[in-house]
Amino acid sequence: MPSFAEALALMEAWTESESLRRHMRAVEVAMRAYARRFGEDEELWAMAGVLHDMDYEKYPKEHPYRGVEELRRLGYPEEVVEAILGHASYTGVPRRTLMAKTLFAVDELTGLITAAVYVRPDRSILGLELSSLKKKFKDKAFAKGVNREEIRMGAEDLGLSLDEHMAFVLEAMRKEAELLGLK
């Protein structure tokens, strides 16, 4: 099985966009935090997070199929591959594992959190409060590309309230603010 370092290098080789790389790192951070919370394999979950959009820039119309094809060729675990397929609703791949449910749950939410940080005067996640994030979530004109229904569904699939899920991911990202360029 490839290592996390190899997964990170693969993501970087396939992705030039710094903002997309940061998004995948944010999803990785959230996946690691949930893996710890659920007593799962942190490195494996981090791989799913850091690789989930690796093909989006090169093959947007074939995402996530092209990336998954490469991951299978390289010997990545099927659990990671299935989670990546399941994070995109349009694939029709059911999210059967906790990893797959979590990847789906954190993907859009990390984007919302990042957008909320970018409009702050200090562009820092450290002062972003849950109450402010909730206001941004309710404001349909803010970060229009973020699918709020998927965030709701993701929290529900994890058996969490929306507030609990948002607070957990916000805190996970806050702890890695420097890595994510959000400090």
Sequence and secondary structure as in RCSB ss.txt:
>XXXX:A:sequence
MPSFAEALALMEAWTESESLRRHMRAVEVAMRAYARRFGEDEELWAMAGVLHDMDYEKYPKEHPYRGVEELRRLG
YPEEVVEAILGHASYTGVPRRTLMAKTLFAVDELTGLITAAVYVRPDRSILGLELSSLKKKFKDKAFAKGVNREE
IRMGAEDLGLSLDEHMAFVLEAMRKEAELLGLK
>XXXX:A:secstr
   HHHHHHHHHHH   HHHHHHHHHHHHHHHHHHHHHT  HHHHHHHHHHTTTTTTT GGGTTHHHHHHHHHTT
  HHHHHHHHHHSGGG     SHHHHHHHHHHHHHHHHHHHHHTSTT  GGG  HHHHHHHHH TTTTTTS HHH
HHHHHHHTT  HHHHHHHHHHHHHHTHHHHT  
